[in-house]
Amino acid sequence: MADHDRLAILGAGVMGETVLSGLLRAGWDVGRIVATDRRPAREAELKDRYGVRMLTNLDAVAEADTVLMVVKPQDMRDLLTEIGPSVRPDTLIVSLAAGVETILIEDLLPAGVPVVRVMPNTPAQVDEGMATISAGRHAGDDHVQRVSAILAATGRVLVVPEKYQDAVTAISGTGPAYLFFVVEAMIEAGVHLGLPRDTATELVVQTMLGSAKLLRETGEHPTVLRERVTSPGGTTAAAIRELEQHRVRAAFMGAMEAARDRSRDLAAAARAAAVQDHQSGNDHGGTG
């Protein structure tokens, strides 16, 4: 990323702060970054913690070459309506909102403004995030590379066609919640089996961390690694049989399909709102 590029983070909640702190750890000059938040107390907190300038949305957009919109999907339309008229044609707009398609964002911005869609996840808070990037109609390779450089400060980055983003949301976007759910269940099982809670927690968390590292560093298929732990007639075989009988594999598939469908629903709702706004505008124009 060029030294002259300036970044605005609109919506400095958990994920917005994650990006901010990751960039500063990666060596970014805080003077190249501005941020916004609707809550005065939050603005003061971030200013004190990082030394970042907190501005209004319009002032932040006016200063930035790249604008990260880190708001909830239902707040995206209001934000774009607010900043749209002030966005320069060469400003790169980056959305981190689940289910909001680039074409809907582009329709609320001046013609030709490049838009990139991102699905991050919460492990970015410890620089182990998984972010996927999809380019809109007006975004080129240089824009994708710019966003990749930003997000690389908080973990791994993968470029995918936008049609995959609903599935990505179901896997890596919401995936940490599935794993936390499993960890929670394993800790409770450890307590049920008579272990102190702190002991069970240490055993489960390190087992999860070590298993992920083993999977990453060996490159082995998870089935192969699982079979190496599973001796015929042993304790692991008994446990796996119980999981299969309770259809845990099918339950995970169903959970991910539900997450994907919800992402699609969010996109459909946004499209419907856009159509309604367009029709209302036409109706208003006809009576004026």
Buried (B, 14 or more C-beta within 10 A) or exposed (E): BEEEBBBBBBBBBEBBBBBBBBBBEEEBEEEBBBBBBEEEEBBEBBEEEBEBBBBEBEBBBBBBBBBBBBBEBBEBBEBBEBBBEBBEEEBBBBBBBBBBBBBBBBBBBEEEBBBBBBBBBBBBBEBEBBBBBBBBEBBEEEBBEBBBBBBBBBBBBBBBEBEBBBBBBBBBBBBBEBEEEBBEEBBEEBBEEEBEEEEBBBBBEEEBEEBEEEEEEEEEEEEEBEEEEBEEEEEEEEEBEEEEEEEEEEEEEEBBEEBBEBBBEBBEBBBEEBEEBEEEEEEEEEEE
